[in-house]
Amino acid sequence: MGLRINDTVPDFSAETDQGSIKFHDWIGDSWAILFSHPKDFTPVCTTEFSAVARLSDEWEKRGTKVIGVSVDGVEDHKKWKGDIETVANTKAGFPIIADEGLAVSKAFDMLPAEAYMPDGRTPNDSATVRSVFIIGPDKQLKLSMTYPMNVGRNFSEVLRALDGLQTAAKAGVATPADWQVGEDVIIPPSVSDEQAKEKFGEFDAVLPYLRKTKLPS
């Protein structure tokens, strides 16, 4: 069975281009984003890593650590970082896990248990290693998404989703479609009208089960 929302994510030890880590210890009390890639020195993945690097200030504002994973080795990761930084025009300060044995990819259900990397492999051999996992400080999976090889991930959307998750966790609300920080939020159905008035003040009952309100400051 695959990893589901609110499951505790696997803990593991791994080598990265910045040294050894134990995953849960590395997360600590932060939010974390694990984003995976099928091979170093590939065009779409290079643009994605560059996008993550350019958002470094945004991750920091949100108390969120980011870490990449690719099924190539540490030395390849170190060389690839140069290309990533050239495209990003900034430093790529996050670590990249060297998942040569596929332990992380299999633990996060990106590859089947029997998968192996053949000699002379191509990115197609590990194509499903194209996922994003947002993990809370409680080490539980909060969101996951998987993309095909030929569509670059939208890290502005990852950032937006992270904002929604952190807002929902802090304020006990939900967020509507296309929500951005500062917009109205949704009062969960588990909260009665009386409780909603006490907690949020005025709200707009669009439907009996759809109530919107401004987020308390």
Secondary structure in CASP SS format (residue, H / E / C, confidence):
PFRMAT SS
TARGET T0000
AUTHOR 0000-0000-0000
METHOD secondary structure of the structure
MODEL  1
M C 1.00
G C 1.00
L C 1.00
R C 1.00
I C 1.00
N C 1.00
D C 1.00
T E 1.00
V C 1.00
P C 1.00
D C 1.00
F C 1.00
S E 1.00
A E 1.00
E E 1.00
T E 1.00
D C 1.00
Q C 1.00
G E 1.00
S E 1.00
I E 1.00
K E 1.00
F H 1.00
H H 1.00
D H 1.00
W H 1.00
I H 1.00
G C 1.00
D C 1.00
S C 1.00
W E 1.00
A E 1.00
I E 1.00
L E 1.00
F E 1.00
S E 1.00
H E 1.00
P C 1.00
K C 1.00
D C 1.00
F C 1.00
T C 1.00
P H 1.00
V H 1.00
C H 1.00
T H 1.00
T H 1.00
E H 1.00
F H 1.00
S H 1.00
A H 1.00
V H 1.00
A H 1.00
R H 1.00
L C 1.00
S H 1.00
D H 1.00
E H 1.00
W H 1.00
E H 1.00
K H 1.00
R C 1.00
G C 1.00
T E 1.00
K E 1.00
V E 1.00
I E 1.00
G E 1.00
V E 1.00
S E 1.00
V C 1.00
D C 1.00
G C 1.00
V H 1.00
E H 1.00
D H 1.00
H H 1.00
K H 1.00
K H 1.00
W H 1.00
K H 1.00
G H 1.00
D H 1.00
I H 1.00
E H 1.00
T H 1.00
V H 1.00
A H 1.00
N C 1.00
T C 1.00
K C 1.00
A C 1.00
G C 1.00
F C 1.00
P C 1.00
I E 1.00
I E 1.00
A E 1.00
D C 1.00
E C 1.00
G C 1.00
L C 1.00
A H 1.00
V H 1.00
S H 1.00
K H 1.00
A H 1.00
F C 1.00
D C 1.00
M C 1.00
L C 1.00
P C 1.00
A C 1.00
E C 1.00
A C 1.00
Y C 1.00
M C 1.00
P C 1.00
D C 1.00
G C 1.00
R C 1.00
T C 1.00
P H 1.00
N H 1.00
D H 1.00
S H 1.00
A C 1.00
T C 1.00
V C 1.00
R C 1.00
S E 1.00
V E 1.00
F E 1.00
I E 1.00
I E 1.00
G C 1.00
P C 1.00
D C 1.00
K C 1.00
Q E 1.00
L E 1.00
K E 1.00
L E 1.00
S E 1.00
M E 1.00
T E 1.00
Y C 1.00
P C 1.00
M C 1.00
N C 1.00
V C 1.00
G C 1.00
R C 1.00
N C 1.00
F H 1.00
S H 1.00
E H 1.00
V H 1.00
L H 1.00
R H 1.00
A H 1.00
L H 1.00
D H 1.00
G H 1.00
L H 1.00
Q H 1.00
T H 1.00
A H 1.00
A H 1.00
K H 1.00
A H 1.00
G C 1.00
V C 1.00
A E 1.00
T C 1.00
P C 1.00
A C 1.00
D C 1.00
W C 1.00
Q C 1.00
V C 1.00
G C 1.00
E C 1.00
D C 1.00
V E 1.00
I E 1.00
I C 1.00
P C 1.00
P C 1.00
S C 1.00
V C 1.00
S C 1.00
D H 1.00
E H 1.00
Q H 1.00
A H 1.00
K H 1.00
E H 1.00
K H 1.00
F H 1.00
G C 1.00
E C 1.00
F C 1.00
D E 1.00
A E 1.00
V E 1.00
L E 1.00
P C 1.00
Y C 1.00
L E 1.00
R E 1.00
K E 1.00
T E 1.00
K C 1.00
L C 1.00
P C 1.00
S C 1.00
END
